[in-house]
Amino acid sequence: MKKGILKNITITQKGFTLVELLVVISIIAILSVIGVSVFSAAQGSARDGKRRSEITSIAKSIESSKDYVTQKYTYTTDNLSADFPNNSPSDARYCINITATSTTPPAVSASNYGETCPNGYSGLTGVAGPLTAQDGVDDMTDGTITAWTLCTSLERGTAYCVKSLTQ
């Protein structure tokens, strides 16, 4: 009987082929890109949520300064420095517009709301320390303000505003 020459030789394959490795690397890369984009969007939403909550907090504090006998607001810069968050996002833009001639809060012009405050609005800055109030809030100390609008610019390119309560 003749025995085959290759009958006793066994070929074992160990490892992965180049195509299998490329497929796995491609899948990992795609999942990484998706994960980073979702994480970035979540961070932006969190910063926007913080801005909304800060604006609402400041608005409630300003509203609590209203004298319901005279229907006027008296809100000092000291109050604002105490109420304004000290650890705001570094790119937070807070703007205020006040009026002493009407009980209707000033309108918001979202079309020109971006890196700076719109015309008629004063900026509020308070990053990494107490607020340095600019002329908008300084004007609220004399008790002649009848209405106000407080806004912030969100990362989605829109403005979030809170207006004074009118009666």
KEKEVEX-479218 format. One record per residue (C-alpha): residue number from 1; residue in three letters; chain; x, y, z. Coordinates in pm, whole numbers, plus 50000, padded with zeros to 5 digits. Example, Ala and Ser with C-alpha at 12.3 -4.5 7.8 and 13.67 -1.06 7.14 Angstrom:
% KEKEVEX-479218
> nr  rest  kette  xx  yy  zz
> 1  ala  A  51230  49550  50780 .
> 2  ser  A  51367  49894  50714 .
This chain:
% KEKEVEX-479218
> nr  rest  kette  xx  yy  zz
> 1  met  A  50000  50000  50000 .
> 2  lys  A  50111  50335  49907 .
> 3  lys  A  50070  50613  50151 .
> 4  gly  A  50006  50964  50027 .
> 5  ile  A  50283  51206  50089 .
> 6  leu  A  50053  51484  50211 .
> 7  lys  A  49823  51262  50415 .
> 8  asn  A  50008  51309  50743 .
> 9  ile  A  50071  51681  50704 .
> 10  thr  A  49808  51903  50863 .
> 11  ile  A  49792  52271  50787 .
> 12  thr  A  49671  52489  51072 .
> 13  gln  A  49576  52848  51014 .
> 14  lys  A  49645  53087  51301 .
> 15  gly  A  49570  53463  51298 .
> 16  phe  A  49348  53686  51090 .
> 17  thr  A  49361  53778  50726 .
> 18  leu  A  49432  54134  50620 .
> 19  val  A  49074  54182  50501 .
> 20  glu  A  48932  54076  50839 .
> 21  leu  A  49160  54321  51020 .
> 22  leu  A  49063  54607  50787 .
> 23  val  A  48692  54538  50842 .
> 24  val  A  48732  54545  51221 .
> 25  ile  A  48939  54865  51211 .
> 26  ser  A  48679  55031  50986 .
> 27  ile  A  48396  54939  51221 .
> 28  ile  A  48587  55075  51521 .
> 29  ala  A  48659  55401  51336 .
> 30  ile  A  48293  55449  51240 .
> 31  leu  A  48175  55385  51596 .
> 32  ser  A  48435  55629  51731 .
> 33  val  A  48320  55909  51499 .
> 34  ile  A  47956  55851  51598 .
> 35  gly  A  48046  55849  51967 .
> 36  val  A  48244  56174  51948 .
> 37  ser  A  47967  56357  51762 .
> 38  val  A  47700  56241  52009 .
> 39  phe  A  47922  56341  52301 .
> 40  ser  A  47983  56689  52154 .
> 41  ala  A  47610  56743  52101 .
> 42  ala  A  47539  56635  52458 .
> 43  gln  A  47794  56883  52593 .
> 44  gly  A  47639  57166  52391 .
> 45  ser  A  47292  57079  52518 .
> 46  ala  A  47422  57076  52874 .
> 47  arg  A  47578  57423  52834 .
> 48  asp  A  47253  57553  52682 .
> 49  gly  A  47060  57409  52976 .
> 50  lys  A  47293  57585  53216 .
> 51  arg  A  47244  57916  53033 .
> 52  arg  A  46864  57874  53045 .
> 53  ser  A  46872  57802  53417 .
> 54  glu  A  47100  58100  53488 .
> 55  ile  A  46880  58337  53288 .
> 56  thr  A  46571  58208  53469 .
> 57  ser  A  46741  58251  53807 .
> 58  ile  A  46849  58608  53732 .
> 59  ala  A  46502  58689  53594 .
> 60  lys  A  46334  58563  53912 .
> 61  ser  A  46567  58775  54121 .
> 62  ile  A  46497  59086  53913 .
> 63  glu  A  46123  59015  53927 .
> 64  ser  A  46140  58989  54306 .
> 65  ser  A  46274  59346  54317 .
> 66  lys  A  45947  59487  54178 .
> 67  asp  A  45757  59732  54394 .
> 68  tyr  A  45394  59636  54336 .
> 69  val  A  45267  59971  54463 .
> 70  thr  A  45457  60175  54203 .
> 71  gln  A  45486  59890  53948 .
> 72  lys  A  45858  59972  53907 .
> 73  tyr  A  46174  59767  53939 .
> 74  thr  A  46463  59863  54166 .
> 75  tyr  A  46746  59617  54114 .
> 76  thr  A  47096  59712  54220 .
> 77  thr  A  47425  59599  54072 .
> 78  asp  A  47513  59454  54414 .
> 79  asn  A  47211  59226  54387 .
> 80  leu  A  47312  59129  54036 .
> 81  ser  A  47667  59050  54146 .
> 82  ala  A  47529  58824  54418 .
> 83  asp  A  47271  58658  54191 .
> 84  phe  A  47484  58617  53882 .
> 85  pro  A  47664  58281  53857 .
> 86  asn  A  48038  58303  53913 .
> 87  asn  A  48132  58002  53703 .
> 88  ser  A  47947  58068  53378 .
> 89  pro  A  48057  57908  53052 .
> 90  ser  A  48335  58123  52911 .
> 91  asp  A  48137  58192  52595 .
> 92  ala  A  47810  58282  52769 .
> 93  arg  A  47647  58594  52636 .
> 94  tyr  A  47380  58749  52856 .
> 95  cys  A  47202  59063  52744 .
> 96  ile  A  46935  59283  52902 .
> 97  asn  A  46704  59548  52760 .
> 98  ile  A  46501  59772  52987 .
> 99  thr  A  46229  60031  52937 .
> 100  ala  A  46084  60302  53155 .
> 101  thr  A  45814  60413  52913 .
> 102  ser  A  45598  60103  52871 .
> 103  thr  A  45481  59802  53068 .
> 104  thr  A  45542  59584  52762 .
> 105  pro  A  45879  59408  52778 .
> 106  pro  A  46120  59506  52499 .
> 107  ala  A  46097  59289  52189 .
> 108  val  A  46368  59043  52097 .
> 109  ser  A  46525  59070  51754 .
> 110  ala  A  46661  58719  51709 .
> 111  ser  A  46787  58794  51359 .
> 112  asn  A  47073  59010  51485 .
> 113  tyr  A  47146  58808  51797 .
> 114  gly  A  47486  58645  51784 .
> 115  glu  A  47833  58713  51917 .
> 116  thr  A  47730  59048  52063 .
> 117  cys  A  47410  59182  52213 .
> 118  pro  A  47151  59323  51971 .
> 119  asn  A  47095  59695  51935 .
> 120  gly  A  46934  59836  52247 .
> 121  tyr  A  47059  59556  52470 .
> 122  ser  A  47335  59586  52728 .
> 123  gly  A  47580  59305  52791 .
> 124  leu  A  47622  59126  53119 .
> 125  thr  A  47956  58959  53182 .
> 126  gly  A  48043  58753  53485 .
> 127  val  A  48295  58489  53398 .
> 128  ala  A  48519  58358  53678 .
> 129  gly  A  48420  58613  53937 .
> 130  pro  A  48154  58859  54047 .
> 131  leu  A  47953  59029  53776 .
> 132  thr  A  48075  59354  53632 .
> 133  ala  A  47740  59518  53559 .
> 134  gln  A  47724  59742  53258 .
> 135  asp  A  47488  60031  53190 .
> 136  gly  A  47173  59819  53149 .
> 137  val  A  47154  59714  53512 .
> 138  asp  A  47297  60041  53642 .
> 139  asp  A  46983  60204  53498 .
> 140  met  A  46760  59976  53708 .
> 141  thr  A  46877  60121  54040 .
> 142  asp  A  46669  60440  54028 .
> 143  gly  A  46326  60272  54041 .
> 144  thr  A  46196  60396  53704 .
> 145  ile  A  46204  60071  53508 .
> 146  thr  A  45863  59928  53417 .
> 147  ala  A  45963  59628  53203 .
> 148  trp  A  46269  59430  53095 .
> 149  thr  A  46383  59143  52872 .
> 150  leu  A  46681  58922  52960 .
> 151  cys  A  46835  58700  52690 .
> 152  thr  A  47118  58460  52622 .
> 153  ser  A  47253  58318  52299 .
> 154  leu  A  47236  57939  52276 .
> 155  glu  A  47482  57720  52088 .
> 156  arg  A  47215  57619  51839 .
> 157  gly  A  47213  57976  51709 .
> 158  thr  A  46891  58081  51879 .
> 159  ala  A  46818  58319  52163 .
> 160  tyr  A  46651  58224  52489 .
> 161  cys  A  46475  58516  52656 .
> 162  val  A  46276  58578  52971 .
> 163  lys  A  46054  58885  52994 .
> 164  ser  A  45924  59074  53293 .
> 165  leu  A  45580  58990  53420 .
> 166  thr  A  45328  59256  53329 .
> 167  gln  A  44994  59323  53493 .
